[in-house]
Amino acid sequence: MVSWASYCLNRAKNYSFQGVIEKAYYEKPKQIPYITINGKEYSLTYMNYNDYDTIVAGDYAIKKPGAFKFKLIKQKK
């Protein structure tokens, strides 16, 4: 039987997305970020990114399957 944590880690590792972040919000109290790209929501709970609190709608994100890292390109102001 697979544990819930293991399931969540594998699911996050297999995420694949690329596009403009349409929506970004933070679940309280832990400030866990969630983003929406192309109409699909992703939890960034298990992703490696240092500045979670800087993710906003309009930024561009790229995540390849098989990794826990993703690339964030900030929108030009």
N, C-alpha and C positions, 0 to 999 in steps of 0.2 A: 504494500500500500504506500502510495506517495504522500508525503506530508504536504500541507497547504503551502508552507514556505517554499518548498522545492517546486511545487506547481507554479507559484507566482514568479519565482526566479526564471524558470524555463520559459514561461509566457513572455516575460519582459525581454529575455534574451532573444526571442524569436520575433519581436516587434520589427517591423520594417515600415518606415515612413519617410516621406520627403515632401515638403511643401510649406506654404505659409501657415503659421499658427492662426487659426480663426478665432480661437477662444483659449484663454488661460485663466485658471483659478487655483486657489490654494485651500486644501482641506485643513481645517483647524482641529485640534490644537497643534499638530506637528508641522503644519505648513507644507504638506506634501503637495507638489504641483501636479496638475492634470492639464493636458493640452488637447485641443481638437484640431486635426488636420484632415482635410478632405471629408469632413463630416464624421470622422471616427475619433472617439476619445481614447487617450492613452494616459495611464498613470505612470509617473516618472519615479515612483517609490524606489525601485531597484536600479535606477540609472546612475551612472557616475557623471556628475556635473557639479562644479563648485559653486556657481552663483545662481542657484535655483530661484532666488527672489528677484532676479532680473528678467525672467521670462515673461514676455507680454505678447498680446495679440499683435500680429503684423511682423513678428520675427520669423525667420525661416529655419526649419529644423530638418536634419537628415540623420536617419538611423538605419543602419544595415543590420540584417539578421545575423545572429551569432555573436554579438557584442553587447556590452552593458554601457558603452559610451555612445553619445550622439553629438553631432555638431550643431551648434546654434549660431546663426548669422543674424546679428542685430539689425533691425530696420534702421534705415538712414533717417536722421531727424532734420 
